[in-house]
């Protein structure tokens, strides 16, 4: 039984859920024929269509509640709690819908919806329990395991390898080790040199070539400083990264660990925003950007004419930027500088009172109206309303070698505005970029809808006060 990748695992689980949801609707219809026929007549649909709506509704609820994330060998008890939570929330929505128009008595509605919810929650719980039990059964026999690499070649790495090999229920098959070079005093290698797949600098190529799904960091205590280097290099959100902590970290209580079969692991989870928040964030991106582009169409036309009159060159300026996962895209904005601003210097930072900025450009920057064309990038899915500002490839190559963990900004879509934009000044030096990166990383690791709203409100105030640069 080969290991499923995360997308196929999610699809497989959703299909099984869909089948048992259809079964639950059939059982509920048989047990409550009068009620289901009454609902079908009231909604003016057939029982088959109503069954399809029932299945789609619950799949949507489960998706929003995160029941299709991190499915591999999840604790069956933890999964039961997630199913129960999702079922309660879905049931409350149905209950309020059933009693909203007053056609169904509140007591009758509560009794019917509760029995319906118990049936739905029951079949999903049984389905998930059976699937996880089968998955665990195969894992114990070394089948369907995730391919894993251990970062490190010392005693801790060898110990982690022994534990993972002995405890198949951890779900990982170690295919080799990754060396972390230390130029100062070298390092002791305690693993078979033939099992060292390469150095840390080759990690992206190793992940793709060897179809790696999990990385375990098992460094020696004296190499603890290399952790920042590793976190900077490992920047694939589809890869699960786990740390093997040392004794001091465990007893200090500063880290939350998952202890499975005696092997304590700290899982680094950059994907803190739940699925439903991601969905709402994208809906906000689409609705707000489309509304702005439509409502601001006359202003866009006027600004375009004023820019062309103010200085020769196009009104809309396009530039290559680095987006999510390092993908290059073309970003648009109103031109605020002379058309030949970088003809002699090449890529360079804008400075305060930059002489290259045109008269209308200075005003556009202060009011941030120069960013309006980027709402088109948001519509295309290349950007979001809120996120780290996208940077040019030239500077990204420079920054990722000089600023620790800089590339972790690329885990999310870049934004028109961001935490760094409302909390820090405009970039004019590498030191500014380093300081701004701290704000960007804080956003990436703590992103939420609440934080997005806070940033958007601050941005509006900044526009009104003409505090942009």
Beta strands, then each sheet from edge to edge (+ up, - down):
strand 1: 146-151
strand 2: 172-179
strand 3: 196-199
strand 4: 214-217
strand 5: 240-243
strand 6: 258-260
strand 7: 263-268
strand 8: 316-322
strand 9: 328-334
strand 10: 383-386
strand 11: 414-417
sheet 1: 3+ 2+ 1+ 4+ 5+ 7- 6+
sheet 2: 8+ 9-
sheet 3: 10+ 11+
end
